[in-house]
């Protein structure tokens, strides 16, 4: 990890990918943007225990970056890791996320994506939700004196299971078992039923 004027390059080792948009720019349907405003994005999950040293180093480097650029930490948002423990507190089925921090990175032009043999990947079939990767990101202070995390390079190591934050679909088999089928067999051939 190196510190430069207004920039820090950081290598994230063995992190889990969530919702990668490495070949097509992301567009959130809730907040749609014009094509020129969209970015390639990726979210990384860092384990609080196994990545504790890296998390501490990154936080220290970012604080140093703000000091070097004469920006008061009190007035600036330098915390880049989102703690997922509140999700676990709110929903017992999300207990697995308690052990992770989330970090999001993006860029306007395509990031470099390679496989475990360092061959450039040109389609989105390899790196998917749950993949374990190495990543290079750059923290920069922009013209508004806020911190951004720029996605540089993602190296796919292996597939893995995604960490699910969204609630899993509920199983209603027991509830459905109590219901009767109100359509009799002759109704199935009645064209007036609209389905």
LUMROGU-160957 format. One record per residue (C-alpha): residue number from 1; x negated, y negated, z negated. Coordinates in Angstrom, 1 decimal. Layout:
<atoms>
- vexnu; px; py; pz
- NUM; X; Y; Z;
...
</atoms>
This chain:
<atoms>
- vexnu; px; py; pz
- 1; 0.0; 0.0; 0.0;
- 2; -1.4; -3.4; 1.0;
- 3; -0.3; -6.9; 0.2;
- 4; -0.5; -9.6; 2.8;
- 5; 0.9; -13.1; 3.1;
- 6; 4.7; -12.7; 3.1;
- 7; 4.5; -9.0; 3.8;
- 8; 4.0; -5.7; 2.0;
- 9; 3.7; -2.3; 3.9;
- 10; 4.9; 0.6; 1.9;
- 11; 4.8; 4.4; 2.6;
- 12; 7.7; 6.4; 1.2;
- 13; 6.7; 10.0; 0.9;
- 14; 9.2; 12.9; 0.9;
- 15; 12.4; 10.9; 0.7;
- 16; 15.9; 12.0; 1.7;
- 17; 17.6; 10.2; 4.5;
- 18; 21.2; 9.0; 4.4;
- 19; 23.2; 7.6; 7.4;
- 20; 20.3; 7.1; 9.8;
- 21; 21.0; 4.9; 12.9;
- 22; 17.6; 5.2; 14.4;
- 23; 18.6; 5.4; 18.1;
- 24; 21.9; 3.5; 18.2;
- 25; 22.4; 0.3; 16.4;
- 26; 24.7; 0.6; 13.4;
- 27; 28.1; -1.1; 13.4;
- 28; 30.2; -1.0; 10.3;
- 29; 33.9; -0.9; 11.4;
- 30; 34.8; -2.9; 8.2;
- 31; 32.3; -5.7; 9.2;
- 32; 31.9; -5.5; 13.0;
- 33; 29.1; -7.6; 14.5;
- 34; 28.2; -8.7; 18.0;
- 35; 25.7; -6.4; 19.7;
- 36; 22.8; -8.9; 19.3;
- 37; 23.4; -9.0; 15.5;
- 38; 23.4; -5.3; 15.0;
- 39; 20.4; -3.4; 13.7;
- 40; 18.9; 0.1; 13.6;
- 41; 19.2; 1.2; 10.0;
- 42; 18.3; 4.0; 7.6;
- 43; 19.0; 4.6; 3.9;
- 44; 16.5; 6.5; 1.7;
- 45; 17.0; 8.2; -1.6;
- 46; 14.1; 8.2; -4.0;
- 47; 14.2; 10.5; -7.0;
- 48; 13.7; 8.5; -10.2;
- 49; 11.4; 11.1; -11.7;
- 50; 9.3; 12.3; -8.8;
- 51; 9.0; 8.9; -7.2;
- 52; 8.6; 7.0; -10.4;
- 53; 5.0; 5.9; -9.7;
- 54; 5.9; 4.7; -6.2;
- 55; 9.0; 2.8; -7.5;
- 56; 6.9; 1.1; -10.2;
- 57; 4.1; 0.2; -7.7;
- 58; 6.6; -1.2; -5.1;
- 59; 8.4; -3.3; -7.8;
- 60; 5.1; -4.7; -9.0;
- 61; 3.9; -5.5; -5.4;
- 62; 7.2; -7.3; -4.7;
- 63; 6.9; -9.4; -7.8;
- 64; 3.4; -10.3; -6.7;
- 65; 4.6; -11.2; -3.3;
- 66; 7.2; -13.6; -4.7;
- 67; 4.5; -15.2; -7.0;
- 68; 2.0; -15.6; -4.1;
- 69; 4.7; -17.3; -2.1;
- 70; 5.6; -19.5; -5.1;
- 71; 9.2; -18.3; -5.4;
- 72; 10.6; -18.0; -8.9;
- 73; 11.8; -14.4; -9.7;
- 74; 14.7; -15.8; -11.7;
- 75; 16.1; -17.5; -8.5;
- 76; 15.3; -14.7; -6.1;
- 77; 16.6; -11.2; -5.6;
- 78; 13.5; -9.0; -5.7;
- 79; 15.2; -5.8; -6.8;
- 80; 15.4; -3.6; -3.8;
- 81; 16.3; -0.3; -5.4;
- 82; 20.0; 0.3; -6.1;
- 83; 20.5; 2.6; -9.1;
- 84; 23.1; 5.3; -8.2;
- 85; 23.8; 6.2; -11.9;
- 86; 27.0; 4.0; -12.0;
- 87; 28.5; 6.2; -9.2;
- 88; 27.9; 9.2; -11.5;
- 89; 29.4; 7.4; -14.5;
- 90; 32.5; 6.6; -12.5;
- 91; 33.0; 10.1; -11.0;
- 92; 31.9; 13.4; -12.6;
- 93; 31.7; 15.1; -9.2;
- 94; 28.9; 12.7; -8.3;
- 95; 26.6; 13.7; -11.1;
- 96; 23.8; 14.7; -8.7;
- 97; 23.3; 11.1; -7.6;
- 98; 22.4; 10.0; -11.1;
- 99; 18.7; 11.0; -10.5;
- 100; 18.3; 8.7; -7.5;
- 101; 17.7; 5.2; -6.4;
- 102; 18.8; 4.0; -2.9;
- 103; 16.7; 1.8; -0.6;
- 104; 18.0; 0.5; 2.7;
- 105; 15.9; -0.6; 5.6;
- 106; 16.7; -2.0; 9.1;
- 107; 15.3; -3.7; 12.2;
- 108; 16.6; -5.3; 15.4;
- 109; 14.4; -3.2; 17.7;
- 110; 14.0; 0.6; 17.6;
- 111; 11.8; 2.0; 14.9;
- 112; 9.1; 4.6; 15.7;
- 113; 10.5; 8.1; 15.0;
- 114; 8.3; 11.2; 15.1;
- 115; 8.6; 14.9; 14.2;
- 116; 6.3; 16.8; 11.8;
- 117; 3.8; 17.3; 14.6;
- 118; 3.6; 13.6; 15.2;
- 119; 5.4; 13.9; 18.6;
- 120; 7.7; 10.9; 19.4;
- 121; 11.4; 11.8; 19.1;
- 122; 13.7; 10.2; 21.7;
- 123; 17.1; 11.4; 20.5;
- 124; 19.0; 11.4; 17.3;
- 125; 19.5; 15.1; 16.9;
- 126; 16.4; 15.6; 14.7;
- 127; 16.7; 13.1; 11.9;
- 128; 20.1; 13.4; 10.3;
- 129; 21.8; 12.9; 7.0;
- 130; 20.0; 14.9; 4.4;
- 131; 16.7; 15.2; 6.3;
- 132; 13.5; 14.9; 4.2;
- 133; 11.1; 12.4; 5.8;
- 134; 8.0; 10.1; 5.3;
- 135; 8.8; 6.5; 6.1;
- 136; 6.9; 3.3; 6.5;
- 137; 8.8; 0.1; 5.6;
- 138; 7.7; -3.5; 5.4;
- 139; 9.0; -5.9; 2.7;
- 140; 9.0; -9.5; 3.9;
- 141; 10.2; -12.8; 2.6;
- 142; 12.3; -14.5; 5.2;
- 143; 12.8; -18.2; 5.9;
- 144; 15.6; -18.2; 3.2;
- 145; 13.2; -17.1; 0.6;
- 146; 15.0; -13.7; 0.2;
- 147; 13.5; -10.3; 0.6;
- 148; 14.2; -8.0; 3.5;
- 149; 13.2; -4.4; 4.1;
- 150; 12.1; -3.7; 7.6;
- 151; 12.2; -0.2; 9.0;
- 152; 8.9; 0.7; 10.8;
- 153; 8.4; 4.4; 11.2;
- 154; 10.2; 7.6; 10.2;
- 155; 8.5; 11.0; 10.3;
- 156; 10.8; 14.0; 10.1;
- 157; 9.5; 16.8; 7.8;
- 158; 12.5; 19.2; 7.4;
- 159; 16.2; 19.4; 7.3;
- 160; 18.0; 19.3; 3.9;
- 161; 21.3; 18.9; 2.3;
- 162; 22.8; 15.4; 2.2;
- 163; 23.4; 13.7; -1.2;
- 164; 27.1; 13.1; -1.1;
- 165; 28.2; 9.8; -2.7;
- 166; 31.6; 9.7; -1.0;
- 167; 34.2; 11.9; -2.8;
- 168; 34.4; 15.4; -1.4;
- 169; 37.7; 16.3; 0.1;
- 170; 40.2; 17.8; -2.4;
- 171; 41.4; 21.4; -2.1;
- 172; 45.2; 21.5; -2.2;
- 173; 45.7; 25.2; -1.6;
- 174; 47.4; 25.8; -5.0;
- 175; 49.8; 22.8; -4.4;
- 176; 50.6; 24.0; -0.9;
- 177; 51.4; 27.5; -2.2;
- 178; 54.4; 26.0; -4.1;
- 179; 55.9; 24.5; -1.0;
- 180; 58.4; 26.3; 1.3;
- 181; 58.2; 26.2; 5.1;
- 182; 61.5; 24.4; 6.0;
- 183; 61.2; 25.1; 9.7;
- 184; 62.9; 28.4; 10.7;
- 185; 61.5; 30.3; 13.6;
- 186; 64.3; 29.2; 16.0;
- 187; 63.3; 25.6; 15.4;
- 188; 59.9; 26.2; 16.8;
- 189; 61.4; 26.5; 20.2;
- 190; 63.6; 23.4; 19.9;
- 191; 62.1; 20.7; 22.0;
- 192; 63.9; 18.0; 20.0;
- 193; 61.5; 18.4; 17.1;
- 194; 58.9; 15.6; 17.7;
- 195; 55.6; 17.5; 17.3;
</atoms>
